[in-house]
Amino acid sequence: VTLKMTGAPAGVAQPAHIHVGVCPEVGAVKYPLTSVTDGMSETTLDVTLDQLKSELPLGINVHKSASEAKMYVACGDLVF
């Protein structure tokens, strides 16, 4: 999973996750992702694409920071 964000703050780690459900009201974390830092994040998940498809609906959510995790700065639904 590769995330590329524009306008992200420099040097701030922004936690990211794949959640159950759709934006803007995603549910529980399904898969943690590497935090977005300087607008970039790359994570290798130990699941197949077919498995992800079978688990839909899923959404990717990026949080402002670890201390402000309740504030989302980006949210997008996974679609295949």
mmCIF file as gemmi writes it, N, C-alpha and C atoms, coordinates in Angstrom:
data_model
loop_
_atom_site.group_PDB
_atom_site.id
_atom_site.type_symbol
_atom_site.label_atom_id
_atom_site.label_alt_id
_atom_site.label_comp_id
_atom_site.label_asym_id
_atom_site.label_entity_id
_atom_site.label_seq_id
_atom_site.pdbx_PDB_ins_code
_atom_site.Cartn_x
_atom_site.Cartn_y
_atom_site.Cartn_z
_atom_site.occupancy
_atom_site.B_iso_or_equiv
_atom_site.pdbx_formal_charge
_atom_site.auth_seq_id
_atom_site.auth_asym_id
_atom_site.pdbx_PDB_model_num
ATOM 1 N N . VAL Axp A 1 ? 0.865 -1.17 0 1 0 ? 1 A 1
ATOM 2 C CA . VAL Axp A 1 ? 0 0 0 1 0 ? 1 A 1
ATOM 3 C C . VAL Axp A 1 ? 0.906 1.225 0 1 0 ? 1 A 1
ATOM 4 N N . THR Axp A 2 ? 0.77 2.06 -1.003 1 0 ? 2 A 1
ATOM 5 C CA . THR Axp A 2 ? 1.554 3.278 -1.098 1 0 ? 2 A 1
ATOM 6 C C . THR Axp A 2 ? 0.627 4.473 -0.957 1 0 ? 2 A 1
ATOM 7 N N . LEU Axp A 3 ? 0.94 5.344 -0.016 1 0 ? 3 A 1
ATOM 8 C CA . LEU Axp A 3 ? 0.188 6.578 0.172 1 0 ? 3 A 1
ATOM 9 C C . LEU Axp A 3 ? 1.089 7.749 -0.183 1 0 ? 3 A 1
ATOM 10 N N . LYS Axp A 4 ? 0.58 8.664 -1.004 1 0 ? 4 A 1
ATOM 11 C CA . LYS Axp A 4 ? 1.281 9.892 -1.356 1 0 ? 4 A 1
ATOM 12 C C . LYS Axp A 4 ? 0.313 11.038 -1.104 1 0 ? 4 A 1
ATOM 13 N N . MET Axp A 5 ? 0.689 11.914 -0.188 1 0 ? 5 A 1
ATOM 14 C CA . MET Axp A 5 ? -0.199 13.014 0.192 1 0 ? 5 A 1
ATOM 15 C C . MET Axp A 5 ? 0.461 14.351 -0.105 1 0 ? 5 A 1
ATOM 16 N N . THR Axp A 6 ? -0.315 15.295 -0.572 1 0 ? 6 A 1
ATOM 17 C CA . THR Axp A 6 ? 0.192 16.65 -0.784 1 0 ? 6 A 1
ATOM 18 C C . THR Axp A 6 ? -0.228 17.509 0.392 1 0 ? 6 A 1
ATOM 19 N N . GLY Axp A 7 ? 0.595 18.467 0.723 1 0 ? 7 A 1
ATOM 20 C CA . GLY Axp A 7 ? 0.287 19.386 1.818 1 0 ? 7 A 1
ATOM 21 C C . GLY Axp A 7 ? 0.523 18.815 3.196 1 0 ? 7 A 1
ATOM 22 N N . ALA Axp A 8 ? 1.17 17.673 3.291 1 0 ? 8 A 1
ATOM 23 C CA . ALA Axp A 8 ? 1.438 17.057 4.596 1 0 ? 8 A 1
ATOM 24 C C . ALA Axp A 8 ? 2.531 17.845 5.317 1 0 ? 8 A 1
ATOM 25 N N . PRO Axp A 9 ? 2.426 17.945 6.642 1 0 ? 9 A 1
ATOM 26 C CA . PRO Axp A 9 ? 3.45 18.68 7.389 1 0 ? 9 A 1
ATOM 27 C C . PRO Axp A 9 ? 4.796 17.948 7.378 1 0 ? 9 A 1
ATOM 28 N N . ALA Axp A 10 ? 5.866 18.699 7.28 1 0 ? 10 A 1
ATOM 29 C CA . ALA Axp A 10 ? 7.208 18.107 7.263 1 0 ? 10 A 1
ATOM 30 C C . ALA Axp A 10 ? 7.566 17.543 8.631 1 0 ? 10 A 1
ATOM 31 N N . GLY Axp A 11 ? 8.108 16.33 8.628 1 0 ? 11 A 1
ATOM 32 C CA . GLY Axp A 11 ? 8.633 15.734 9.848 1 0 ? 11 A 1
ATOM 33 C C . GLY Axp A 11 ? 7.597 15.258 10.857 1 0 ? 11 A 1
ATOM 34 N N . VAL Axp A 12 ? 6.326 15.259 10.508 1 0 ? 12 A 1
ATOM 35 C CA . VAL Axp A 12 ? 5.274 14.816 11.423 1 0 ? 12 A 1
ATOM 36 C C . VAL Axp A 12 ? 4.784 13.442 10.973 1 0 ? 12 A 1
ATOM 37 N N . ALA Axp A 13 ? 4.845 12.461 11.867 1 0 ? 13 A 1
ATOM 38 C CA . ALA Axp A 13 ? 4.325 11.133 11.563 1 0 ? 13 A 1
ATOM 39 C C . ALA Axp A 13 ? 2.816 11.145 11.734 1 0 ? 13 A 1
ATOM 40 N N . GLN Axp A 14 ? 2.114 10.795 10.666 1 0 ? 14 A 1
ATOM 41 C CA . GLN Axp A 14 ? 0.65 10.779 10.692 1 0 ? 14 A 1
ATOM 42 C C . GLN Axp A 14 ? 0.185 9.331 10.58 1 0 ? 14 A 1
ATOM 43 N N . PRO Axp A 15 ? -0.348 8.769 11.68 1 0 ? 15 A 1
ATOM 44 C CA . PRO Axp A 15 ? -0.777 7.373 11.664 1 0 ? 15 A 1
ATOM 45 C C . PRO Axp A 15 ? -1.802 7.107 10.558 1 0 ? 15 A 1
ATOM 46 N N . ALA Axp A 16 ? -1.713 5.933 9.948 1 0 ? 16 A 1
ATOM 47 C CA . ALA Axp A 16 ? -2.62 5.548 8.869 1 0 ? 16 A 1
ATOM 48 C C . ALA Axp A 16 ? -3.042 4.1 9.073 1 0 ? 16 A 1
ATOM 49 N N . HIS Axp A 17 ? -4.279 3.815 8.687 1 0 ? 17 A 1
ATOM 50 C CA . HIS Axp A 17 ? -4.833 2.474 8.864 1 0 ? 17 A 1
ATOM 51 C C . HIS Axp A 17 ? -5.833 2.178 7.764 1 0 ? 17 A 1
ATOM 52 N N . ILE Axp A 18 ? -6.02 0.887 7.504 1 0 ? 18 A 1
ATOM 53 C CA . ILE Axp A 18 ? -7.18 0.438 6.746 1 0 ? 18 A 1
ATOM 54 C C . ILE Axp A 18 ? -8.22 0.039 7.783 1 0 ? 18 A 1
ATOM 55 N N . HIS Axp A 19 ? -9.39 0.649 7.664 1 0 ? 19 A 1
ATOM 56 C CA . HIS Axp A 19 ? -10.475 0.415 8.62 1 0 ? 19 A 1
ATOM 57 C C . HIS Axp A 19 ? -11.61 -0.354 7.961 1 0 ? 19 A 1
ATOM 58 N N . VAL Axp A 20 ? -12.396 -1.033 8.786 1 0 ? 20 A 1
ATOM 59 C CA . VAL Axp A 20 ? -13.644 -1.636 8.345 1 0 ? 20 A 1
ATOM 60 C C . VAL Axp A 20 ? -14.63 -0.503 8.099 1 0 ? 20 A 1
ATOM 61 N N . GLY Axp A 21 ? -15.389 -0.568 7.021 1 0 ? 21 A 1
ATOM 62 C CA . GLY Axp A 21 ? -16.403 0.446 6.742 1 0 ? 21 A 1
ATOM 63 C C . GLY Axp A 21 ? -15.933 1.47 5.731 1 0 ? 21 A 1
ATOM 64 N N . VAL Axp A 22 ? -16.757 2.495 5.554 1 0 ? 22 A 1
ATOM 65 C CA . VAL Axp A 22 ? -16.493 3.523 4.546 1 0 ? 22 A 1
ATOM 66 C C . VAL Axp A 22 ? -16.399 4.898 5.187 1 0 ? 22 A 1
ATOM 67 N N . CYS Axp A 23 ? -15.782 5.805 4.452 1 0 ? 23 A 1
ATOM 68 C CA . CYS Axp A 23 ? -15.609 7.176 4.906 1 0 ? 23 A 1
ATOM 69 C C . CYS Axp A 23 ? -16.937 7.918 4.835 1 0 ? 23 A 1
ATOM 70 N N . PRO Axp A 24 ? -17.193 8.854 5.69 1 0 ? 24 A 1
ATOM 71 C CA . PRO Axp A 24 ? -16.274 9.382 6.693 1 0 ? 24 A 1
ATOM 72 C C . PRO Axp A 24 ? -16.356 8.686 8.041 1 0 ? 24 A 1
ATOM 73 N N . GLU Axp A 25 ? -17.211 7.685 8.187 1 0 ? 25 A 1
ATOM 74 C CA . GLU Axp A 25 ? -17.394 7.06 9.501 1 0 ? 25 A 1
ATOM 75 C C . GLU Axp A 25 ? -16.889 5.626 9.497 1 0 ? 25 A 1
ATOM 76 N N . VAL Axp A 26 ? -15.578 5.47 9.358 1 0 ? 26 A 1
ATOM 77 C CA . VAL Axp A 26 ? -14.98 4.134 9.35 1 0 ? 26 A 1
ATOM 78 C C . VAL Axp A 26 ? -15.075 3.515 10.739 1 0 ? 26 A 1
ATOM 79 N N . GLY Axp A 27 ? -14.989 2.197 10.77 1 0 ? 27 A 1
ATOM 80 C CA . GLY Axp A 27 ? -15.067 1.472 12.033 1 0 ? 27 A 1
ATOM 81 C C . GLY Axp A 27 ? -13.686 1.089 12.548 1 0 ? 27 A 1
ATOM 82 N N . ALA Axp A 28 ? -13.599 -0.121 13.06 1 0 ? 28 A 1
ATOM 83 C CA . ALA Axp A 28 ? -12.372 -0.612 13.697 1 0 ? 28 A 1
ATOM 84 C C . ALA Axp A 28 ? -11.219 -0.721 12.695 1 0 ? 28 A 1
ATOM 85 N N . VAL Axp A 29 ? -10.003 -0.617 13.229 1 0 ? 29 A 1
ATOM 86 C CA . VAL Axp A 29 ? -8.803 -0.802 12.408 1 0 ? 29 A 1
ATOM 87 C C . VAL Axp A 29 ? -8.728 -2.264 11.982 1 0 ? 29 A 1
ATOM 88 N N . LYS Axp A 30 ? -8.581 -2.485 10.695 1 0 ? 30 A 1
ATOM 89 C CA . LYS Axp A 30 ? -8.421 -3.838 10.142 1 0 ? 30 A 1
ATOM 90 C C . LYS Axp A 30 ? -6.941 -4.137 9.893 1 0 ? 30 A 1
ATOM 91 N N . TYR Axp A 31 ? -6.227 -3.16 9.311 1 0 ? 31 A 1
ATOM 92 C CA . TYR Axp A 31 ? -4.799 -3.315 9.017 1 0 ? 31 A 1
ATOM 93 C C . TYR Axp A 31 ? -4.076 -2.013 9.329 1 0 ? 31 A 1
ATOM 94 N N . PRO Axp A 32 ? -3.108 -2.034 10.238 1 0 ? 32 A 1
ATOM 95 C CA . PRO Axp A 32 ? -2.297 -0.83 10.454 1 0 ? 32 A 1
ATOM 96 C C . PRO Axp A 32 ? -1.358 -0.616 9.271 1 0 ? 32 A 1
ATOM 97 N N . LEU Axp A 33 ? -1.138 0.632 8.928 1 0 ? 33 A 1
ATOM 98 C CA . LEU Axp A 33 ? -0.207 0.995 7.862 1 0 ? 33 A 1
ATOM 99 C C . LEU Axp A 33 ? 0.947 1.782 8.462 1 0 ? 33 A 1
ATOM 100 N N . THR Axp A 34 ? 2.05 1.856 7.742 1 0 ? 34 A 1
ATOM 101 C CA . THR Axp A 34 ? 3.175 2.681 8.161 1 0 ? 34 A 1
ATOM 102 C C . THR Axp A 34 ? 2.719 4.136 8.17 1 0 ? 34 A 1
ATOM 103 N N . SER Axp A 35 ? 3.076 4.859 9.218 1 0 ? 35 A 1
ATOM 104 C CA . SER Axp A 35 ? 2.667 6.264 9.333 1 0 ? 35 A 1
ATOM 105 C C . SER Axp A 35 ? 3.165 7.069 8.139 1 0 ? 35 A 1
ATOM 106 N N . VAL Axp A 36 ? 2.342 8.015 7.71 1 0 ? 36 A 1
ATOM 107 C CA . VAL Axp A 36 ? 2.721 8.934 6.637 1 0 ? 36 A 1
ATOM 108 C C . VAL Axp A 36 ? 3.694 9.948 7.228 1 0 ? 36 A 1
ATOM 109 N N . THR Axp A 37 ? 4.869 10.082 6.638 1 0 ? 37 A 1
ATOM 110 C CA . THR Axp A 37 ? 5.86 11.071 7.068 1 0 ? 37 A 1
ATOM 111 C C . THR Axp A 37 ? 6.336 11.813 5.834 1 0 ? 37 A 1
ATOM 112 N N . ASP Axp A 38 ? 6.302 13.12 5.909 1 0 ? 38 A 1
ATOM 113 C CA . ASP Axp A 38 ? 6.672 13.958 4.761 1 0 ? 38 A 1
ATOM 114 C C . ASP Axp A 38 ? 5.841 13.597 3.522 1 0 ? 38 A 1
ATOM 115 N N . GLY Axp A 39 ? 4.585 13.207 3.756 1 0 ? 39 A 1
ATOM 116 C CA . GLY Axp A 39 ? 3.661 12.925 2.664 1 0 ? 39 A 1
ATOM 117 C C . GLY Axp A 39 ? 3.751 11.547 2.048 1 0 ? 39 A 1
ATOM 118 N N . MET Axp A 40 ? 4.589 10.654 2.604 1 0 ? 40 A 1
ATOM 119 C CA . MET Axp A 40 ? 4.782 9.327 2.006 1 0 ? 40 A 1
ATOM 120 C C . MET Axp A 40 ? 4.644 8.204 3.034 1 0 ? 40 A 1
ATOM 121 N N . SER Axp A 41 ? 4.106 7.081 2.574 1 0 ? 41 A 1
ATOM 122 C CA . SER Axp A 41 ? 4.013 5.873 3.394 1 0 ? 41 A 1
ATOM 123 C C . SER Axp A 41 ? 3.969 4.662 2.469 1 0 ? 41 A 1
ATOM 124 N N . GLU Axp A 42 ? 4.706 3.623 2.825 1 0 ? 42 A 1
ATOM 125 C CA . GLU Axp A 42 ? 4.653 2.356 2.093 1 0 ? 42 A 1
ATOM 126 C C . GLU Axp A 42 ? 4.551 1.217 3.092 1 0 ? 42 A 1
ATOM 127 N N . THR Axp A 43 ? 3.602 0.322 2.856 1 0 ? 43 A 1
ATOM 128 C CA . THR Axp A 43 ? 3.371 -0.818 3.732 1 0 ? 43 A 1
ATOM 129 C C . THR Axp A 43 ? 3.111 -2.05 2.88 1 0 ? 43 A 1
ATOM 130 N N . THR Axp A 44 ? 3.712 -3.171 3.247 1 0 ? 44 A 1
ATOM 131 C CA . THR Axp A 44 ? 3.406 -4.443 2.615 1 0 ? 44 A 1
ATOM 132 C C . THR Axp A 44 ? 2.495 -5.224 3.552 1 0 ? 44 A 1
ATOM 133 N N . LEU Axp A 45 ? 1.299 -5.552 3.067 1 0 ? 45 A 1
ATOM 134 C CA . LEU Axp A 45 ? 0.344 -6.32 3.858 1 0 ? 45 A 1
ATOM 135 C C . LEU Axp A 45 ? 0.505 -7.801 3.556 1 0 ? 45 A 1
ATOM 136 N N . ASP Axp A 46 ? 0.26 -8.621 4.559 1 0 ? 46 A 1
ATOM 137 C CA . ASP Axp A 46 ? 0.357 -10.069 4.403 1 0 ? 46 A 1
ATOM 138 C C . ASP Axp A 46 ? -1.025 -10.646 4.067 1 0 ? 46 A 1
ATOM 139 N N . VAL Axp A 47 ? -1.658 -10.083 3.031 1 0 ? 47 A 1
ATOM 140 C CA . VAL Axp A 47 ? -2.951 -10.559 2.55 1 0 ? 47 A 1
ATOM 141 C C . VAL Axp A 47 ? -2.948 -10.468 1.027 1 0 ? 47 A 1
ATOM 142 N N . THR Axp A 48 ? -3.807 -11.239 0.405 1 0 ? 48 A 1
ATOM 143 C CA . THR Axp A 48 ? -3.911 -11.186 -1.05 1 0 ? 48 A 1
ATOM 144 C C . THR Axp A 48 ? -4.913 -10.105 -1.453 1 0 ? 48 A 1
ATOM 145 N N . LEU Axp A 49 ? -4.835 -9.703 -2.695 1 0 ? 49 A 1
ATOM 146 C CA . LEU Axp A 49 ? -5.788 -8.747 -3.228 1 0 ? 49 A 1
ATOM 147 C C . LEU Axp A 49 ? -7.205 -9.326 -3.18 1 0 ? 49 A 1
ATOM 148 N N . ASP Axp A 50 ? -7.335 -10.615 -3.474 1 0 ? 50 A 1
ATOM 149 C CA . ASP Axp A 50 ? -8.647 -11.262 -3.409 1 0 ? 50 A 1
ATOM 150 C C . ASP Axp A 50 ? -9.204 -11.238 -1.985 1 0 ? 50 A 1
ATOM 151 N N . GLN Axp A 51 ? -8.333 -11.418 -0.991 1 0 ? 51 A 1
ATOM 152 C CA . GLN Axp A 51 ? -8.797 -11.355 0.395 1 0 ? 51 A 1
ATOM 153 C C . GLN Axp A 51 ? -9.294 -9.951 0.727 1 0 ? 51 A 1
ATOM 154 N N . LEU Axp A 52 ? -8.538 -8.931 0.323 1 0 ? 52 A 1
ATOM 155 C CA . LEU Axp A 52 ? -8.988 -7.553 0.569 1 0 ? 52 A 1
ATOM 156 C C . LEU Axp A 52 ? -10.343 -7.296 -0.082 1 0 ? 52 A 1
ATOM 157 N N . LYS Axp A 53 ? -10.503 -7.753 -1.313 1 0 ? 53 A 1
ATOM 158 C CA . LYS Axp A 53 ? -11.775 -7.573 -2.014 1 0 ? 53 A 1
ATOM 159 C C . LYS Axp A 53 ? -12.918 -8.228 -1.254 1 0 ? 53 A 1
ATOM 160 N N . SER Axp A 54 ? -12.664 -9.399 -0.668 1 0 ? 54 A 1
ATOM 161 C CA . SER Axp A 54 ? -13.707 -10.128 0.057 1 0 ? 54 A 1
ATOM 162 C C . SER Axp A 54 ? -14.07 -9.453 1.379 1 0 ? 54 A 1
ATOM 163 N N . GLU Axp A 55 ? -13.212 -8.555 1.863 1 0 ? 55 A 1
ATOM 164 C CA . GLU Axp A 55 ? -13.44 -7.88 3.145 1 0 ? 55 A 1
ATOM 165 C C . GLU Axp A 55 ? -14.091 -6.507 2.992 1 0 ? 55 A 1
ATOM 166 N N . LEU Axp A 56 ? -14.364 -6.087 1.755 1 0 ? 56 A 1
ATOM 167 C CA . LEU Axp A 56 ? -14.992 -4.783 1.541 1 0 ? 56 A 1
ATOM 168 C C . LEU Axp A 56 ? -16.334 -4.718 2.251 1 0 ? 56 A 1
ATOM 169 N N . PRO Axp A 57 ? -16.764 -3.566 2.725 1 0 ? 57 A 1
ATOM 170 C CA . PRO Axp A 57 ? -16.18 -2.247 2.494 1 0 ? 57 A 1
ATOM 171 C C . PRO Axp A 57 ? -15.044 -1.952 3.477 1 0 ? 57 A 1
ATOM 172 N N . LEU Axp A 58 ? -14.003 -1.305 2.944 1 0 ? 58 A 1
ATOM 173 C CA . LEU Axp A 58 ? -12.835 -0.882 3.718 1 0 ? 58 A 1
ATOM 174 C C . LEU Axp A 58 ? -12.483 0.546 3.328 1 0 ? 58 A 1
ATOM 175 N N . GLY Axp A 59 ? -11.906 1.292 4.275 1 0 ? 59 A 1
ATOM 176 C CA . GLY Axp A 59 ? -11.459 2.649 3.997 1 0 ? 59 A 1
ATOM 177 C C . GLY Axp A 59 ? -10.099 2.907 4.596 1 0 ? 59 A 1
ATOM 178 N N . ILE Axp A 60 ? -9.309 3.746 3.934 1 0 ? 60 A 1
ATOM 179 C CA . ILE Axp A 60 ? -8.004 4.156 4.469 1 0 ? 60 A 1
ATOM 180 C C . ILE Axp A 60 ? -8.191 5.502 5.14 1 0 ? 60 A 1
ATOM 181 N N . ASN Axp A 61 ? -7.673 5.601 6.356 1 0 ? 61 A 1
ATOM 182 C CA . ASN Axp A 61 ? -7.813 6.808 7.148 1 0 ? 61 A 1
ATOM 183 C C . ASN Axp A 61 ? -6.435 7.259 7.609 1 0 ? 61 A 1
ATOM 184 N N . VAL Axp A 62 ? -6.144 8.548 7.458 1 0 ? 62 A 1
ATOM 185 C CA . VAL Axp A 62 ? -4.884 9.128 7.932 1 0 ? 62 A 1
ATOM 186 C C . VAL Axp A 62 ? -5.24 10.141 9.016 1 0 ? 62 A 1
ATOM 187 N N . HIS Axp A 63 ? -4.548 10.043 10.143 1 0 ? 63 A 1
ATOM 188 C CA . HIS Axp A 63 ? -4.809 10.895 11.299 1 0 ? 63 A 1
ATOM 189 C C . HIS Axp A 63 ? -3.82 12.06 11.34 1 0 ? 63 A 1
ATOM 190 N N . LYS Axp A 64 ? -4.21 13.153 11.977 1 0 ? 64 A 1
ATOM 191 C CA . LYS Axp A 64 ? -3.368 14.354 12.03 1 0 ? 64 A 1
ATOM 192 C C . LYS Axp A 64 ? -2.009 14.052 12.669 1 0 ? 64 A 1
ATOM 193 N N . SER Axp A 65 ? -2.014 13.342 13.796 1 0 ? 65 A 1
ATOM 194 C CA . SER Axp A 65 ? -0.781 12.946 14.486 1 0 ? 65 A 1
ATOM 195 C C . SER Axp A 65 ? -1.162 11.892 15.522 1 0 ? 65 A 1
ATOM 196 N N . ALA Axp A 66 ? -0.165 11.28 16.151 1 0 ? 66 A 1
ATOM 197 C CA . ALA Axp A 66 ? -0.458 10.277 17.178 1 0 ? 66 A 1
ATOM 198 C C . ALA Axp A 66 ? -1.204 10.904 18.351 1 0 ? 66 A 1
ATOM 199 N N . SER Axp A 67 ? -0.85 12.124 18.717 1 0 ? 67 A 1
ATOM 200 C CA . SER Axp A 67 ? -1.508 12.777 19.851 1 0 ? 67 A 1
ATOM 201 C C . SER Axp A 67 ? -2.877 13.347 19.48 1 0 ? 67 A 1
ATOM 202 N N . GLU Axp A 68 ? -3.139 13.5 18.177 1 0 ? 68 A 1
ATOM 203 C CA . GLU Axp A 68 ? -4.431 14.006 17.715 1 0 ? 68 A 1
ATOM 204 C C . GLU Axp A 68 ? -5.08 12.984 16.771 1 0 ? 68 A 1
ATOM 205 N N . ALA Axp A 69 ? -5.116 11.737 17.247 1 0 ? 69 A 1
ATOM 206 C CA . ALA Axp A 69 ? -5.591 10.629 16.415 1 0 ? 69 A 1
ATOM 207 C C . ALA Axp A 69 ? -7.076 10.717 16.085 1 0 ? 69 A 1
ATOM 208 N N . LYS Axp A 70 ? -7.841 11.451 16.878 1 0 ? 70 A 1
ATOM 209 C CA . LYS Axp A 70 ? -9.277 11.565 16.595 1 0 ? 70 A 1
ATOM 210 C C . LYS Axp A 70 ? -9.555 12.504 15.421 1 0 ? 70 A 1
ATOM 211 N N . MET Axp A 71 ? -8.548 13.277 15.013 1 0 ? 71 A 1
ATOM 212 C CA . MET Axp A 71 ? -8.727 14.202 13.894 1 0 ? 71 A 1
ATOM 213 C C . MET Axp A 71 ? -8.172 13.569 12.625 1 0 ? 71 A 1
ATOM 214 N N . TYR Axp A 72 ? -9.041 13.387 11.636 1 0 ? 72 A 1
ATOM 215 C CA . TYR Axp A 72 ? -8.641 12.813 10.356 1 0 ? 72 A 1
ATOM 216 C C . TYR Axp A 72 ? -8.209 13.921 9.403 1 0 ? 72 A 1
ATOM 217 N N . VAL Axp A 73 ? -7.151 13.651 8.633 1 0 ? 73 A 1
ATOM 218 C CA . VAL Axp A 73 ? -6.738 14.602 7.592 1 0 ? 73 A 1
ATOM 219 C C . VAL Axp A 73 ? -7.006 14.05 6.192 1 0 ? 73 A 1
ATOM 220 N N . ALA Axp A 74 ? -7.261 12.743 6.114 1 0 ? 74 A 1
ATOM 221 C CA . ALA Axp A 74 ? -7.598 12.145 4.824 1 0 ? 74 A 1
ATOM 222 C C . ALA Axp A 74 ? -8.359 10.853 5.075 1 0 ? 74 A 1
ATOM 223 N N . CYS Axp A 75 ? -9.314 10.577 4.206 1 0 ? 75 A 1
ATOM 224 C CA . CYS Axp A 75 ? -10.07 9.346 4.277 1 0 ? 75 A 1
ATOM 225 C C . CYS Axp A 75 ? -10.522 8.982 2.868 1 0 ? 75 A 1
ATOM 226 N N . GLY Axp A 76 ? -10.347 7.738 2.488 1 0 ? 76 A 1
ATOM 227 C CA . GLY Axp A 76 ? -10.77 7.299 1.166 1 0 ? 76 A 1
ATOM 228 C C . GLY Axp A 76 ? -11.178 5.838 1.188 1 0 ? 76 A 1
ATOM 229 N N . ASP Axp A 77 ? -12.229 5.522 0.457 1 0 ? 77 A 1
ATOM 230 C CA . ASP Axp A 77 ? -12.73 4.162 0.383 1 0 ? 77 A 1
ATOM 231 C C . ASP Axp A 77 ? -11.894 3.331 -0.583 1 0 ? 77 A 1
ATOM 232 N N . LEU Axp A 78 ? -11.658 2.076 -0.251 1 0 ? 78 A 1
ATOM 233 C CA . LEU Axp A 78 ? -10.984 1.163 -1.168 1 0 ? 78 A 1
ATOM 234 C C . LEU Axp A 78 ? -12.011 0.663 -2.188 1 0 ? 78 A 1
ATOM 235 N N . VAL Axp A 79 ? -11.675 0.799 -3.446 1 0 ? 79 A 1
ATOM 236 C CA . VAL Axp A 79 ? -12.529 0.306 -4.523 1 0 ? 79 A 1
ATOM 237 C C . VAL Axp A 79 ? -11.658 -0.471 -5.504 1 0 ? 79 A 1
ATOM 238 N N . PHE Axp A 80 ? -12.199 -1.552 -6.01 1 0 ? 80 A 1
ATOM 239 C CA . PHE Axp A 80 ? -11.452 -2.4 -6.932 1 0 ? 80 A 1
ATOM 240 C C . PHE Axp A 80 ? -12.255 -2.569 -8.208 1 0 ? 80 A 1
